[in-house]
Amino acid sequence: MGLTSVRVTVSNPLKPDFREDLELIVDTGAILPWIPRKVLERIGLKPESRKVFKTKGKFIERLTSFARIKYGEHETVVEVVMAEEGDVPV
C-alpha cells in the first residue's frame, strides 16, 4: 500500500497573486491541512491562532492561519496548520 498525494495551489486569500504550488499527502484522518510554515510566510500569511493537536501519541502546539487552497476545479478558503520543520505536509 502506497501513499496518495495531490498537487494543490495555496494562496493568500487577500492577495491571490501570492501563491505557491505544492504536493500534499492525502490523509483522510487529518482535520486540517498541514502546510509548511515557510510556504505560508512566503505568500504573506501570518498566524491567526495557536492550537493543540494529538499526533503520534503526543500533544503538540502549532500556529494556524487561513489560506485559499485550489485542487483541480475546486477552491476554498480553509484554516491551515503552519507546519514546522519535520512535520509532514498533508
PDB file with one MODEL, atoms N, CA, C and O in Angstrom:
MODEL        1
ATOM      1  N   MET A   1       0.842  -1.179   0.000  1.00  0.00           N
ATOM      2  CA  MET A   1       0.000   0.000   0.000  1.00  0.00           C
ATOM      3  C   MET A   1       0.886   1.241   0.000  1.00  0.00           C
ATOM      4  O   MET A   1       1.790   1.359   0.827  1.00  0.00           O
ATOM      5  N   GLY A   2       0.634   2.158  -0.915  1.00  0.00           N
ATOM      6  CA  GLY A   2       1.444   3.367  -1.009  1.00  0.00           C
ATOM      7  C   GLY A   2       0.694   4.584  -0.528  1.00  0.00           C
ATOM      8  O   GLY A   2      -0.478   4.514  -0.158  1.00  0.00           O
ATOM      9  N   LEU A   3       1.391   5.693  -0.539  1.00  0.00           N
ATOM     10  CA  LEU A   3       0.782   6.962  -0.162  1.00  0.00           C
ATOM     11  C   LEU A   3       0.214   7.638  -1.399  1.00  0.00           C
ATOM     12  O   LEU A   3       0.774   7.550  -2.492  1.00  0.00           O
ATOM     13  N   THR A   4      -0.908   8.313  -1.201  1.00  0.00           N
ATOM     14  CA  THR A   4      -1.514   9.084  -2.283  1.00  0.00           C
ATOM     15  C   THR A   4      -1.228  10.552  -2.022  1.00  0.00           C
ATOM     16  O   THR A   4      -1.400  11.034  -0.902  1.00  0.00           O
ATOM     17  N   SER A   5      -0.795  11.257  -3.045  1.00  0.00           N
ATOM     18  CA  SER A   5      -0.551  12.689  -2.890  1.00  0.00           C
ATOM     19  C   SER A   5      -1.256  13.449  -4.008  1.00  0.00           C
ATOM     20  O   SER A   5      -1.586  12.891  -5.055  1.00  0.00           O
ATOM     21  N   VAL A   6      -1.476  14.728  -3.759  1.00  0.00           N
ATOM     22  CA  VAL A   6      -2.133  15.594  -4.738  1.00  0.00           C
ATOM     23  C   VAL A   6      -1.331  16.885  -4.872  1.00  0.00           C
ATOM     24  O   VAL A   6      -0.659  17.318  -3.936  1.00  0.00           O
ATOM     25  N   ARG A   7      -1.415  17.479  -6.038  1.00  0.00           N
ATOM     26  CA  ARG A   7      -0.775  18.774  -6.290  1.00  0.00           C
ATOM     27  C   ARG A   7      -1.836  19.850  -6.088  1.00  0.00           C
ATOM     28  O   ARG A   7      -2.897  19.801  -6.711  1.00  0.00           O
ATOM     29  N   VAL A   8      -1.558  20.814  -5.228  1.00  0.00           N
ATOM     30  CA  VAL A   8      -2.505  21.887  -4.935  1.00  0.00           C
ATOM     31  C   VAL A   8      -1.809  23.236  -5.098  1.00  0.00           C
ATOM     32  O   VAL A   8      -0.581  23.324  -5.116  1.00  0.00           O
ATOM     33  N   THR A   9      -2.619  24.276  -5.215  1.00  0.00           N
ATOM     34  CA  THR A   9      -2.108  25.642  -5.197  1.00  0.00           C
ATOM     35  C   THR A   9      -2.605  26.290  -3.915  1.00  0.00           C
ATOM     36  O   THR A   9      -3.806  26.302  -3.642  1.00  0.00           O
ATOM     37  N   VAL A  10      -1.683  26.826  -3.135  1.00  0.00           N
ATOM     38  CA  VAL A  10      -2.015  27.516  -1.890  1.00  0.00           C
ATOM     39  C   VAL A  10      -1.777  29.001  -2.127  1.00  0.00           C
ATOM     40  O   VAL A  10      -0.721  29.397  -2.623  1.00  0.00           O
ATOM     41  N   SER A  11      -2.764  29.821  -1.771  1.00  0.00           N
ATOM     42  CA  SER A  11      -2.603  31.261  -1.986  1.00  0.00           C
ATOM     43  C   SER A  11      -3.123  32.061  -0.801  1.00  0.00           C
ATOM     44  O   SER A  11      -3.846  31.554   0.057  1.00  0.00           O
ATOM     45  N   ASN A  12      -2.731  33.322  -0.787  1.00  0.00           N
ATOM     46  CA  ASN A  12      -3.167  34.266   0.226  1.00  0.00           C
ATOM     47  C   ASN A  12      -4.572  34.734  -0.167  1.00  0.00           C
ATOM     48  O   ASN A  12      -4.745  35.284  -1.255  1.00  0.00           O
ATOM     49  N   PRO A  13      -5.587  34.530   0.698  1.00  0.00           N
ATOM     50  CA  PRO A  13      -6.957  34.928   0.340  1.00  0.00           C
ATOM     51  C   PRO A  13      -7.106  36.415   0.019  1.00  0.00           C
ATOM     52  O   PRO A  13      -7.985  36.796  -0.753  1.00  0.00           O
ATOM     53  N   LEU A  14      -6.253  37.257   0.606  1.00  0.00           N
ATOM     54  CA  LEU A  14      -6.349  38.699   0.381  1.00  0.00           C
ATOM     55  C   LEU A  14      -5.460  39.186  -0.756  1.00  0.00           C
ATOM     56  O   LEU A  14      -5.633  40.298  -1.255  1.00  0.00           O
ATOM     57  N   LYS A  15      -4.504  38.346  -1.165  1.00  0.00           N
ATOM     58  CA  LYS A  15      -3.580  38.687  -2.261  1.00  0.00           C
ATOM     59  C   LYS A  15      -3.434  37.462  -3.156  1.00  0.00           C
ATOM     60  O   LYS A  15      -2.441  36.742  -3.051  1.00  0.00           O
ATOM     61  N   PRO A  16      -4.403  37.210  -4.034  1.00  0.00           N
ATOM     62  CA  PRO A  16      -4.423  35.986  -4.839  1.00  0.00           C
ATOM     63  C   PRO A  16      -3.171  35.741  -5.678  1.00  0.00           C
ATOM     64  O   PRO A  16      -2.879  34.596  -6.022  1.00  0.00           O
ATOM     65  N   ASP A  17      -2.429  36.795  -6.011  1.00  0.00           N
ATOM     66  CA  ASP A  17      -1.202  36.605  -6.793  1.00  0.00           C
ATOM     67  C   ASP A  17      -0.067  36.021  -5.952  1.00  0.00           C
ATOM     68  O   ASP A  17       0.926  35.544  -6.502  1.00  0.00           O
ATOM     69  N   PHE A  18      -0.202  36.053  -4.633  1.00  0.00           N
ATOM     70  CA  PHE A  18       0.781  35.447  -3.738  1.00  0.00           C
ATOM     71  C   PHE A  18       0.376  33.991  -3.562  1.00  0.00           C
ATOM     72  O   PHE A  18      -0.470  33.670  -2.727  1.00  0.00           O
ATOM     73  N   ARG A  19       0.990  33.105  -4.359  1.00  0.00           N
ATOM     74  CA  ARG A  19       0.589  31.696  -4.337  1.00  0.00           C
ATOM     75  C   ARG A  19       1.792  30.800  -4.582  1.00  0.00           C
ATOM     76  O   ARG A  19       2.841  31.232  -5.059  1.00  0.00           O
ATOM     77  N   GLU A  20       1.595  29.532  -4.235  1.00  0.00           N
ATOM     78  CA  GLU A  20       2.651  28.550  -4.442  1.00  0.00           C
ATOM     79  C   GLU A  20       2.015  27.178  -4.663  1.00  0.00           C
ATOM     80  O   GLU A  20       1.044  26.817  -3.998  1.00  0.00           O
ATOM     81  N   ASP A  21       2.577  26.423  -5.603  1.00  0.00           N
ATOM     82  CA  ASP A  21       2.130  25.050  -5.854  1.00  0.00           C
ATOM     83  C   ASP A  21       2.940  24.106  -4.979  1.00  0.00           C
ATOM     84  O   ASP A  21       4.143  24.292  -4.797  1.00  0.00           O
ATOM     85  N   LEU A  22       2.273  23.090  -4.440  1.00  0.00           N
ATOM     86  CA  LEU A  22       2.986  22.090  -3.664  1.00  0.00           C
ATOM     87  C   LEU A  22       2.257  20.759  -3.667  1.00  0.00           C
ATOM     88  O   LEU A  22       1.077  20.678  -4.007  1.00  0.00           O
ATOM     89  N   GLU A  23       2.974  19.729  -3.285  1.00  0.00           N
ATOM     90  CA  GLU A  23       2.464  18.363  -3.225  1.00  0.00           C
ATOM     91  C   GLU A  23       2.113  18.058  -1.775  1.00  0.00           C
ATOM     92  O   GLU A  23       2.931  18.263  -0.878  1.00  0.00           O
ATOM     93  N   LEU A  24       0.884  17.563  -1.545  1.00  0.00           N
ATOM     94  CA  LEU A  24       0.450  17.187  -0.201  1.00  0.00           C
ATOM     95  C   LEU A  24       0.054  15.718  -0.187  1.00  0.00           C
ATOM     96  O   LEU A  24      -0.522  15.214  -1.151  1.00  0.00           O
ATOM     97  N   ILE A  25       0.366  15.033   0.913  1.00  0.00           N
ATOM     98  CA  ILE A  25      -0.088  13.658   1.100  1.00  0.00           C
ATOM     99  C   ILE A  25      -1.559  13.704   1.493  1.00  0.00           C
ATOM    100  O   ILE A  25      -1.962  14.545   2.297  1.00  0.00           O
ATOM    101  N   VAL A  26      -2.362  12.806   0.932  1.00  0.00           N
ATOM    102  CA  VAL A  26      -3.780  12.718   1.284  1.00  0.00           C
ATOM    103  C   VAL A  26      -3.887  11.932   2.587  1.00  0.00           C
ATOM    104  O   VAL A  26      -3.483  10.771   2.649  1.00  0.00           O
ATOM    105  N   ASP A  27      -4.431  12.563   3.628  1.00  0.00           N
ATOM    106  CA  ASP A  27      -4.619  11.917   4.930  1.00  0.00           C
ATOM    107  C   ASP A  27      -6.081  12.083   5.314  1.00  0.00           C
ATOM    108  O   ASP A  27      -6.502  13.163   5.731  1.00  0.00           O
ATOM    109  N   THR A  28      -6.852  11.012   5.173  1.00  0.00           N
ATOM    110  CA  THR A  28      -8.292  11.098   5.441  1.00  0.00           C
ATOM    111  C   THR A  28      -8.598  11.336   6.916  1.00  0.00           C
ATOM    112  O   THR A  28      -9.733  11.666   7.260  1.00  0.00           O
ATOM    113  N   GLY A  29      -7.612  11.177   7.790  1.00  0.00           N
ATOM    114  CA  GLY A  29      -7.826  11.407   9.215  1.00  0.00           C
ATOM    115  C   GLY A  29      -7.438  12.805   9.665  1.00  0.00           C
ATOM    116  O   GLY A  29      -7.663  13.167  10.820  1.00  0.00           O
ATOM    117  N   ALA A  30      -6.861  13.589   8.775  1.00  0.00           N
ATOM    118  CA  ALA A  30      -6.423  14.941   9.146  1.00  0.00           C
ATOM    119  C   ALA A  30      -7.627  15.875   9.230  1.00  0.00           C
ATOM    120  O   ALA A  30      -8.483  15.884   8.345  1.00  0.00           O
ATOM    121  N   ILE A  31      -7.679  16.652  10.295  1.00  0.00           N
ATOM    122  CA  ILE A  31      -8.773  17.608  10.476  1.00  0.00           C
ATOM    123  C   ILE A  31      -8.507  18.878   9.671  1.00  0.00           C
ATOM    124  O   ILE A  31      -9.429  19.460   9.100  1.00  0.00           O
ATOM    125  N   LEU A  32      -7.245  19.304   9.628  1.00  0.00           N
ATOM    126  CA  LEU A  32      -6.834  20.500   8.888  1.00  0.00           C
ATOM    127  C   LEU A  32      -5.638  20.161   8.007  1.00  0.00           C
ATOM    128  O   LEU A  32      -4.874  19.251   8.326  1.00  0.00           O
ATOM    129  N   PRO A  33      -5.468  20.888   6.899  1.00  0.00           N
ATOM    130  CA  PRO A  33      -4.257  20.699   6.101  1.00  0.00           C
ATOM    131  C   PRO A  33      -3.033  21.237   6.856  1.00  0.00           C
ATOM    132  O   PRO A  33      -3.107  22.275   7.513  1.00  0.00           O
ATOM    133  N   TRP A  34      -1.921  20.525   6.754  1.00  0.00           N
ATOM    134  CA  TRP A  34      -0.656  20.958   7.345  1.00  0.00           C
ATOM    135  C   TRP A  34       0.237  21.431   6.210  1.00  0.00           C
ATOM    136  O   TRP A  34       0.713  20.623   5.412  1.00  0.00           O
ATOM    137  N   ILE A  35       0.468  22.743   6.136  1.00  0.00           N
ATOM    138  CA  ILE A  35       1.263  23.357   5.078  1.00  0.00           C
ATOM    139  C   ILE A  35       2.547  23.903   5.722  1.00  0.00           C
ATOM    140  O   ILE A  35       2.477  24.539   6.774  1.00  0.00           O
ATOM    141  N   PRO A  36       3.708  23.666   5.116  1.00  0.00           N
ATOM    142  CA  PRO A  36       4.944  24.189   5.709  1.00  0.00           C
ATOM    143  C   PRO A  36       4.848  25.691   5.999  1.00  0.00           C
ATOM    144  O   PRO A  36       4.439  26.483   5.150  1.00  0.00           O
ATOM    145  N   ARG A  37       5.231  26.049   7.204  1.00  0.00           N
ATOM    146  CA  ARG A  37       5.156  27.445   7.642  1.00  0.00           C
ATOM    147  C   ARG A  37       5.920  28.367   6.692  1.00  0.00           C
ATOM    148  O   ARG A  37       5.472  29.477   6.406  1.00  0.00           O
ATOM    149  N   LYS A  38       7.076  27.906   6.203  1.00  0.00           N
ATOM    150  CA  LYS A  38       7.887  28.721   5.291  1.00  0.00           C
ATOM    151  C   LYS A  38       7.108  29.071   4.022  1.00  0.00           C
ATOM    152  O   LYS A  38       7.220  30.184   3.510  1.00  0.00           O
ATOM    153  N   VAL A  39       6.323  28.124   3.519  1.00  0.00           N
ATOM    154  CA  VAL A  39       5.500  28.365   2.321  1.00  0.00           C
ATOM    155  C   VAL A  39       4.453  29.430   2.631  1.00  0.00           C
ATOM    156  O   VAL A  39       4.276  30.377   1.866  1.00  0.00           O
ATOM    157  N   LEU A  40       3.765  29.270   3.752  1.00  0.00           N
ATOM    158  CA  LEU A  40       2.704  30.214   4.121  1.00  0.00           C
ATOM    159  C   LEU A  40       3.263  31.619   4.345  1.00  0.00           C
ATOM    160  O   LEU A  40       2.635  32.607   3.964  1.00  0.00           O
ATOM    161  N   GLU A  41       4.433  31.706   4.959  1.00  0.00           N
ATOM    162  CA  GLU A  41       5.046  33.021   5.174  1.00  0.00           C
ATOM    163  C   GLU A  41       5.474  33.653   3.848  1.00  0.00           C
ATOM    164  O   GLU A  41       5.375  34.868   3.680  1.00  0.00           O
ATOM    165  N   ARG A  42       5.951  32.830   2.902  1.00  0.00           N
ATOM    166  CA  ARG A  42       6.356  33.365   1.591  1.00  0.00           C
ATOM    167  C   ARG A  42       5.185  33.986   0.843  1.00  0.00           C
ATOM    168  O   ARG A  42       5.370  34.924   0.068  1.00  0.00           O
ATOM    169  N   ILE A  43       3.961  33.460   1.073  1.00  0.00           N
ATOM    170  CA  ILE A  43       2.796  34.034   0.389  1.00  0.00           C
ATOM    171  C   ILE A  43       2.100  35.095   1.255  1.00  0.00           C
ATOM    172  O   ILE A  43       0.985  35.527   0.960  1.00  0.00           O
ATOM    173  N   GLY A  44       2.786  35.499   2.326  1.00  0.00           N
ATOM    174  CA  GLY A  44       2.321  36.637   3.118  1.00  0.00           C
ATOM    175  C   GLY A  44       1.332  36.327   4.225  1.00  0.00           C
ATOM    176  O   GLY A  44       0.693  37.241   4.745  1.00  0.00           O
ATOM    177  N   LEU A  45       1.187  35.058   4.601  1.00  0.00           N
ATOM    178  CA  LEU A  45       0.243  34.721   5.667  1.00  0.00           C
ATOM    179  C   LEU A  45       0.902  34.826   7.034  1.00  0.00           C
ATOM    180  O   LEU A  45       2.079  34.507   7.204  1.00  0.00           O
ATOM    181  N   LYS A  46       0.120  35.278   7.996  1.00  0.00           N
ATOM    182  CA  LYS A  46       0.586  35.415   9.374  1.00  0.00           C
ATOM    183  C   LYS A  46      -0.276  34.522  10.270  1.00  0.00           C
ATOM    184  O   LYS A  46      -1.409  34.199   9.916  1.00  0.00           O
ATOM    185  N   PRO A  47       0.259  34.122  11.432  1.00  0.00           N
ATOM    186  CA  PRO A  47      -0.526  33.287  12.353  1.00  0.00           C
ATOM    187  C   PRO A  47      -1.791  33.999  12.817  1.00  0.00           C
ATOM    188  O   PRO A  47      -1.785  35.200  13.086  1.00  0.00           O
ATOM    189  N   GLU A  48      -2.874  33.232  12.904  1.00  0.00           N
ATOM    190  CA  GLU A  48      -4.153  33.750  13.401  1.00  0.00           C
ATOM    191  C   GLU A  48      -4.452  33.222  14.805  1.00  0.00           C
ATOM    192  O   GLU A  48      -5.054  33.920  15.620  1.00  0.00           O
ATOM    193  N   SER A  49      -4.026  31.979  15.082  1.00  0.00           N
ATOM    194  CA  SER A  49      -4.278  31.384  16.395  1.00  0.00           C
ATOM    195  C   SER A  49      -3.273  30.270  16.645  1.00  0.00           C
ATOM    196  O   SER A  49      -2.451  29.948  15.786  1.00  0.00           O
ATOM    197  N   ARG A  50      -3.353  29.691  17.831  1.00  0.00           N
ATOM    198  CA  ARG A  50      -2.491  28.578  18.232  1.00  0.00           C
ATOM    199  C   ARG A  50      -3.411  27.454  18.700  1.00  0.00           C
ATOM    200  O   ARG A  50      -4.341  27.688  19.471  1.00  0.00           O
ATOM    201  N   LYS A  51      -3.150  26.235  18.231  1.00  0.00           N
ATOM    202  CA  LYS A  51      -3.997  25.098  18.594  1.00  0.00           C
ATOM    203  C   LYS A  51      -3.142  23.922  19.037  1.00  0.00           C
ATOM    204  O   LYS A  51      -1.963  23.823  18.699  1.00  0.00           O
ATOM    205  N   VAL A  52      -3.765  23.034  19.803  1.00  0.00           N
ATOM    206  CA  VAL A  52      -3.103  21.813  20.272  1.00  0.00           C
ATOM    207  C   VAL A  52      -3.632  20.642  19.456  1.00  0.00           C
ATOM    208  O   VAL A  52      -4.839  20.514  19.248  1.00  0.00           O
ATOM    209  N   PHE A  53      -2.717  19.786  18.994  1.00  0.00           N
ATOM    210  CA  PHE A  53      -3.063  18.605  18.207  1.00  0.00           C
ATOM    211  C   PHE A  53      -2.436  17.380  18.846  1.00  0.00           C
ATOM    212  O   PHE A  53      -1.363  17.458  19.444  1.00  0.00           O
ATOM    213  N   LYS A  54      -3.115  16.251  18.714  1.00  0.00           N
ATOM    214  CA  LYS A  54      -2.539  14.983  19.161  1.00  0.00           C
ATOM    215  C   LYS A  54      -2.059  14.249  17.922  1.00  0.00           C
ATOM    216  O   LYS A  54      -2.843  13.958  17.019  1.00  0.00           O
ATOM    217  N   THR A  55      -0.771  13.954  17.883  1.00  0.00           N
ATOM    218  CA  THR A  55      -0.191  13.248  16.755  1.00  0.00           C
ATOM    219  C   THR A  55       0.914  12.325  17.246  1.00  0.00           C
ATOM    220  O   THR A  55       1.717  12.699  18.101  1.00  0.00           O
ATOM    221  N   LYS A  56       0.944  11.134  16.705  1.00  0.00           N
ATOM    222  CA  LYS A  56       1.949  10.136  17.094  1.00  0.00           C
ATOM    223  C   LYS A  56       1.956   9.909  18.602  1.00  0.00           C
ATOM    224  O   LYS A  56       3.011   9.693  19.198  1.00  0.00           O
ATOM    225  N   GLY A  57       0.771   9.958  19.219  1.00  0.00           N
ATOM    226  CA  GLY A  57       0.633   9.671  20.642  1.00  0.00           C
ATOM    227  C   GLY A  57       1.019  10.792  21.588  1.00  0.00           C
ATOM    228  O   GLY A  57       1.042  10.582  22.800  1.00  0.00           O
ATOM    229  N   LYS A  58       1.322  11.976  21.075  1.00  0.00           N
ATOM    230  CA  LYS A  58       1.659  13.086  21.967  1.00  0.00           C
ATOM    231  C   LYS A  58       0.950  14.361  21.517  1.00  0.00           C
ATOM    232  O   LYS A  58       0.482  14.468  20.384  1.00  0.00           O
ATOM    233  N   PHE A  59       0.885  15.320  22.432  1.00  0.00           N
ATOM    234  CA  PHE A  59       0.244  16.596  22.146  1.00  0.00           C
ATOM    235  C   PHE A  59       1.301  17.618  21.743  1.00  0.00           C
ATOM    236  O   PHE A  59       2.353  17.726  22.373  1.00  0.00           O
ATOM    237  N   ILE A  60       1.001  18.371  20.670  1.00  0.00           N
ATOM    238  CA  ILE A  60       1.902  19.429  20.211  1.00  0.00           C
ATOM    239  C   ILE A  60       1.082  20.680  19.916  1.00  0.00           C
ATOM    240  O   ILE A  60      -0.105  20.595  19.600  1.00  0.00           O
ATOM    241  N   GLU A  61       1.723  21.837  20.023  1.00  0.00           N
ATOM    242  CA  GLU A  61       1.079  23.110  19.685  1.00  0.00           C
ATOM    243  C   GLU A  61       1.591  23.591  18.340  1.00  0.00           C
ATOM    244  O   GLU A  61       2.780  23.487  18.041  1.00  0.00           O
ATOM    245  N   ARG A  62       0.686  24.114  17.535  1.00  0.00           N
ATOM    246  CA  ARG A  62       1.066  24.686  16.251  1.00  0.00           C
ATOM    247  C   ARG A  62       0.238  25.939  15.995  1.00  0.00           C
ATOM    248  O   ARG A  62      -0.903  26.050  16.442  1.00  0.00           O
ATOM    249  N   LEU A  63       0.829  26.869  15.273  1.00  0.00           N
ATOM    250  CA  LEU A  63       0.118  28.068  14.838  1.00  0.00           C
ATOM    251  C   LEU A  63      -0.769  27.705  13.658  1.00  0.00           C
ATOM    252  O   LEU A  63      -0.465  26.780  12.905  1.00  0.00           O
ATOM    253  N   THR A  64      -1.879  28.445  13.497  1.00  0.00           N
ATOM    254  CA  THR A  64      -2.750  28.245  12.340  1.00  0.00           C
ATOM    255  C   THR A  64      -3.000  29.588  11.655  1.00  0.00           C
ATOM    256  O   THR A  64      -2.816  30.654  12.243  1.00  0.00           O
ATOM    257  N   SER A  65      -3.419  29.503  10.410  1.00  0.00           N
ATOM    258  CA  SER A  65      -3.758  30.684   9.620  1.00  0.00           C
ATOM    259  C   SER A  65      -4.884  30.286   8.668  1.00  0.00           C
ATOM    260  O   SER A  65      -5.439  29.194   8.788  1.00  0.00           O
ATOM    261  N   PHE A  66      -5.220  31.151   7.739  1.00  0.00           N
ATOM    262  CA  PHE A  66      -6.236  30.834   6.736  1.00  0.00           C
ATOM    263  C   PHE A  66      -5.642  31.027   5.353  1.00  0.00           C
ATOM    264  O   PHE A  66      -5.017  32.050   5.071  1.00  0.00           O
ATOM    265  N   ALA A  67      -5.842  30.029   4.486  1.00  0.00           N
ATOM    266  CA  ALA A  67      -5.292  30.069   3.132  1.00  0.00           C
ATOM    267  C   ALA A  67      -6.355  29.614   2.143  1.00  0.00           C
ATOM    268  O   ALA A  67      -7.289  28.893   2.494  1.00  0.00           O
ATOM    269  N   ARG A  68      -6.192  30.051   0.907  1.00  0.00           N
ATOM    270  CA  ARG A  68      -7.036  29.553  -0.181  1.00  0.00           C
ATOM    271  C   ARG A  68      -6.302  28.363  -0.782  1.00  0.00           C
ATOM    272  O   ARG A  68      -5.127  28.459  -1.136  1.00  0.00           O
ATOM    273  N   ILE A  69      -7.013  27.232  -0.895  1.00  0.00           N
ATOM    274  CA  ILE A  69      -6.421  26.033  -1.487  1.00  0.00           C
ATOM    275  C   ILE A  69      -7.224  25.659  -2.720  1.00  0.00           C
ATOM    276  O   ILE A  69      -8.453  25.587  -2.686  1.00  0.00           O
ATOM    277  N   LYS A  70      -6.498  25.420  -3.816  1.00  0.00           N
ATOM    278  CA  LYS A  70      -7.142  25.021  -5.068  1.00  0.00           C
ATOM    279  C   LYS A  70      -6.624  23.648  -5.469  1.00  0.00           C
ATOM    280  O   LYS A  70      -5.417  23.409  -5.513  1.00  0.00           O
ATOM    281  N   TYR A  71      -7.570  22.745  -5.762  1.00  0.00           N
ATOM    282  CA  TYR A  71      -7.256  21.409  -6.264  1.00  0.00           C
ATOM    283  C   TYR A  71      -8.150  21.165  -7.477  1.00  0.00           C
ATOM    284  O   TYR A  71      -9.369  21.054  -7.344  1.00  0.00           O
ATOM    285  N   GLY A  72      -7.549  21.083  -8.642  1.00  0.00           N
ATOM    286  CA  GLY A  72      -8.349  20.923  -9.859  1.00  0.00           C
ATOM    287  C   GLY A  72      -9.274  22.111 -10.019  1.00  0.00           C
ATOM    288  O   GLY A  72      -8.828  23.259 -10.020  1.00  0.00           O
ATOM    289  N   GLU A  73     -10.572  21.835 -10.155  1.00  0.00           N
ATOM    290  CA  GLU A  73     -11.562  22.905 -10.299  1.00  0.00           C
ATOM    291  C   GLU A  73     -12.133  23.362  -8.962  1.00  0.00           C
ATOM    292  O   GLU A  73     -12.940  24.291  -8.919  1.00  0.00           O
ATOM    293  N   HIS A  74     -11.725  22.721  -7.878  1.00  0.00           N
ATOM    294  CA  HIS A  74     -12.258  23.022  -6.545  1.00  0.00           C
ATOM    295  C   HIS A  74     -11.338  24.002  -5.825  1.00  0.00           C
ATOM    296  O   HIS A  74     -10.114  23.875  -5.859  1.00  0.00           O
ATOM    297  N   GLU A  75     -11.969  24.995  -5.163  1.00  0.00           N
ATOM    298  CA  GLU A  75     -11.201  26.038  -4.495  1.00  0.00           C
ATOM    299  C   GLU A  75     -11.987  26.549  -3.299  1.00  0.00           C
ATOM    300  O   GLU A  75     -13.192  26.779  -3.400  1.00  0.00           O
ATOM    301  N   THR A  76     -11.310  26.730  -2.157  1.00  0.00           N
ATOM    302  CA  THR A  76     -11.968  27.253  -0.968  1.00  0.00           C
ATOM    303  C   THR A  76     -10.933  27.831  -0.012  1.00  0.00           C
ATOM    304  O   THR A  76      -9.742  27.544  -0.130  1.00  0.00           O
ATOM    305  N   VAL A  77     -11.390  28.642   0.930  1.00  0.00           N
ATOM    306  CA  VAL A  77     -10.527  29.167   1.990  1.00  0.00           C
ATOM    307  C   VAL A  77     -10.734  28.292   3.218  1.00  0.00           C
ATOM    308  O   VAL A  77     -11.864  28.049   3.641  1.00  0.00           O
ATOM    309  N   VAL A  78      -9.618  27.820   3.787  1.00  0.00           N
ATOM    310  CA  VAL A  78      -9.683  26.936   4.950  1.00  0.00           C
ATOM    311  C   VAL A  78      -8.631  27.341   5.975  1.00  0.00           C
ATOM    312  O   VAL A  78      -7.637  27.992   5.655  1.00  0.00           O
ATOM    313  N   GLU A  79      -8.881  26.937   7.214  1.00  0.00           N
ATOM    314  CA  GLU A  79      -7.863  27.087   8.247  1.00  0.00           C
ATOM    315  C   GLU A  79      -6.777  26.053   7.980  1.00  0.00           C
ATOM    316  O   GLU A  79      -7.080  24.901   7.669  1.00  0.00           O
ATOM    317  N   VAL A  80      -5.521  26.455   8.099  1.00  0.00           N
ATOM    318  CA  VAL A  80      -4.397  25.551   7.854  1.00  0.00           C
ATOM    319  C   VAL A  80      -3.430  25.604   9.031  1.00  0.00           C
ATOM    320  O   VAL A  80      -3.278  26.634   9.687  1.00  0.00           O
ATOM    321  N   VAL A  81      -2.783  24.477   9.282  1.00  0.00           N
ATOM    322  CA  VAL A  81      -1.741  24.416  10.301  1.00  0.00           C
ATOM    323  C   VAL A  81      -0.440  24.898   9.673  1.00  0.00           C
ATOM    324  O   VAL A  81      -0.090  24.492   8.565  1.00  0.00           O
ATOM    325  N   MET A  82       0.265  25.757  10.378  1.00  0.00           N
ATOM    326  CA  MET A  82       1.570  26.235   9.918  1.00  0.00           C
ATOM    327  C   MET A  82       2.614  25.209  10.373  1.00  0.00           C
ATOM    328  O   MET A  82       3.206  25.335  11.445  1.00  0.00           O
ATOM    329  N   ALA A  83       2.823  24.200   9.536  1.00  0.00           N
ATOM    330  CA  ALA A  83       3.678  23.067   9.890  1.00  0.00           C
ATOM    331  C   ALA A  83       5.130  23.502  10.082  1.00  0.00           C
ATOM    332  O   ALA A  83       5.666  24.310   9.323  1.00  0.00           O
ATOM    333  N   GLU A  84       5.741  22.945  11.113  1.00  0.00           N
ATOM    334  CA  GLU A  84       7.141  23.233  11.420  1.00  0.00           C
ATOM    335  C   GLU A  84       8.050  22.215  10.737  1.00  0.00           C
ATOM    336  O   GLU A  84       7.582  21.204  10.214  1.00  0.00           O
ATOM    337  N   GLU A  85       9.339  22.491  10.747  1.00  0.00           N
ATOM    338  CA  GLU A  85      10.347  21.573  10.207  1.00  0.00           C
ATOM    339  C   GLU A  85      10.149  20.189  10.830  1.00  0.00           C
ATOM    340  O   GLU A  85      10.066  20.066  12.052  1.00  0.00           O
ATOM    341  N   GLY A  86      10.076  19.164  10.010  1.00  0.00           N
ATOM    342  CA  GLY A  86       9.878  17.801  10.498  1.00  0.00           C
ATOM    343  C   GLY A  86       8.433  17.340  10.469  1.00  0.00           C
ATOM    344  O   GLY A  86       8.177  16.137  10.509  1.00  0.00           O
ATOM    345  N   ASP A  87       7.472  18.270  10.401  1.00  0.00           N
ATOM    346  CA  ASP A  87       6.061  17.896  10.260  1.00  0.00           C
ATOM    347  C   ASP A  87       5.819  17.446   8.821  1.00  0.00           C
ATOM    348  O   ASP A  87       6.462  17.937   7.894  1.00  0.00           O
ATOM    349  N   VAL A  88       4.889  16.510   8.641  1.00  0.00           N
ATOM    350  CA  VAL A  88       4.565  16.014   7.299  1.00  0.00           C
ATOM    351  C   VAL A  88       3.446  16.868   6.704  1.00  0.00           C
ATOM    352  O   VAL A  88       2.382  16.986   7.312  1.00  0.00           O
ATOM    353  N   PRO A  89       3.663  17.469   5.519  1.00  0.00           N
ATOM    354  CA  PRO A  89       2.594  18.238   4.866  1.00  0.00           C
ATOM    355  C   PRO A  89       1.476  17.311   4.390  1.00  0.00           C
ATOM    356  O   PRO A  89       1.715  16.403   3.593  1.00  0.00           O
ATOM    357  N   VAL A  90       0.259  17.540   4.877  1.00  0.00           N
ATOM    358  CA  VAL A  90      -0.901  16.717   4.470  1.00  0.00           C
ATOM    359  C   VAL A  90      -2.071  17.620   4.118  1.00  0.00           C
ATOM    360  O   VAL A  90      -3.140  17.132   3.752  1.00  0.00           O
TER     361      VAL A  90
ENDMDL
END
